[in-house]
Amino acid sequence: MQAAWEEAKRGIEAGDGGPFGAVIVKDGEIIARGHNEVIKTNDPTAHAEMVVIRRASDKLQNFSLEGCELYTTGEPCPMCFSAIHWAHLDCVVYCNTKADAAAIGFDDTLITEIILKKVPDPITFKHKPDDSCKKLFRQWYDDPDRVPY
C-alpha cells in the first residue's frame, strides 16, 4: 500500500490528476505502478486503476491479470470496478472509501444511482438494431480461433 500512496503523492505533486495511486502485485512483486493522469492526458478514463491495469497487462502481455492483486488509495469508481472485473484481478485492497472521495469532490454516487436505475440517466442512449451489426457479432462468435475474454 505504501507504493500506491507514493504514486498518489507523485501524481498530486506533478499536477497529473486527483489524489489516487495504485500498484499491481504478482507473486509478491510490484509489476506496475500508476496514478491518476486525467489532467495530464486529458483522458477522463485515466484513473489510477485504469492506468495501472493497462501497464500491468502490457508488461505481462496478457489481458488477464489472474493471479494479481491491486492496491489503491481509493475505493474504485464504477468504471474502475468494471475494469477490475474485466481484468480478472484476484483481489483489491483500498484505503479511502467512496464517501471519503466524495467529501473532497470525487463523488460517483450519481453514476452508481444511474446504473442501479434509482435516478434517470441524463445521457440519451438509443438502441438502433442493424442486421449488419448482428452479423459482426455472429462472425466473431463463429470464428474457431476467437479468444474469449
Solvent accessible surface area in square Angstrom, and as a share of the most:
residue,aa,sasa,rsa
1,M,71,0.32
2,Q,112,0.50
3,A,14,0.11
4,A,0,0.00
5,W,130,0.46
6,E,67,0.30
7,E,8,0.03
8,A,7,0.06
9,K,88,0.37
10,R,118,0.43
11,G,0,0.00
12,I,95,0.48
13,E,121,0.54
14,A,67,0.52
15,G,43,0.41
16,D,15,0.08
17,G,13,0.13
18,G,10,0.10
19,P,42,0.26
20,F,30,0.13
21,G,0,0.00
22,A,0,0.00
23,V,3,0.01
24,I,0,0.00
25,V,21,0.12
26,K,62,0.26
27,D,135,0.70
28,G,75,0.72
29,E,106,0.47
30,I,58,0.29
31,I,21,0.11
32,A,8,0.06
33,R,100,0.37
34,G,0,0.00
35,H,15,0.07
36,N,7,0.04
37,E,14,0.06
38,V,42,0.24
39,I,118,0.60
40,K,121,0.51
41,T,65,0.38
42,N,135,0.69
43,D,45,0.24
44,P,101,0.64
45,T,47,0.27
46,A,3,0.02
47,H,49,0.22
48,A,0,0.00
49,E,8,0.03
50,M,28,0.13
51,V,11,0.06
52,V,0,0.00
53,I,18,0.09
54,R,113,0.41
55,R,102,0.37
56,A,0,0.00
57,S,23,0.15
58,D,96,0.50
59,K,119,0.50
60,L,60,0.30
61,Q,145,0.64
62,N,74,0.38
63,F,100,0.42
64,S,24,0.15
65,L,0,0.00
66,E,110,0.49
67,G,39,0.37
68,C,0,0.00
69,E,62,0.28
70,L,0,0.00
71,Y,49,0.19
72,T,0,0.00
73,T,10,0.06
74,G,2,0.02
75,E,54,0.24
76,P,12,0.07
77,C,23,0.14
78,P,17,0.10
79,M,60,0.27
80,C,0,0.00
81,F,119,0.50
82,S,51,0.33
83,A,17,0.13
84,I,12,0.06
85,H,107,0.48
86,W,162,0.57
87,A,5,0.04
88,H,78,0.35
89,L,22,0.11
90,D,94,0.49
91,C,56,0.34
92,V,46,0.26
93,V,57,0.33
94,Y,92,0.35
95,C,72,0.43
96,N,72,0.37
97,T,56,0.33
98,K,66,0.28
99,A,74,0.58
100,D,68,0.35
101,A,16,0.13
102,A,36,0.28
103,A,87,0.68
104,I,111,0.56
105,G,64,0.61
106,F,88,0.37
107,D,88,0.46
108,D,23,0.12
109,T,67,0.39
110,L,97,0.48
111,I,90,0.46
112,T,45,0.26
113,E,53,0.24
114,I,34,0.17
115,I,106,0.54
116,L,103,0.51
117,K,176,0.74
118,K,143,0.61
119,V,46,0.27
120,P,120,0.75
121,D,59,0.31
122,P,99,0.62
123,I,116,0.59
124,T,103,0.60
125,F,159,0.66
126,K,174,0.74
127,H,156,0.70
128,K,176,0.75
129,P,91,0.57
130,D,65,0.34
131,D,111,0.57
132,S,70,0.45
133,C,72,0.43
134,K,132,0.56
135,K,139,0.59
136,L,111,0.55
137,F,165,0.69
138,R,138,0.50
139,Q,128,0.57
140,W,124,0.44
141,Y,122,0.46
142,D,84,0.44
143,D,57,0.30
144,P,127,0.80
145,D,119,0.61
146,R,76,0.28
147,V,92,0.53
148,P,89,0.56
149,Y,153,0.58
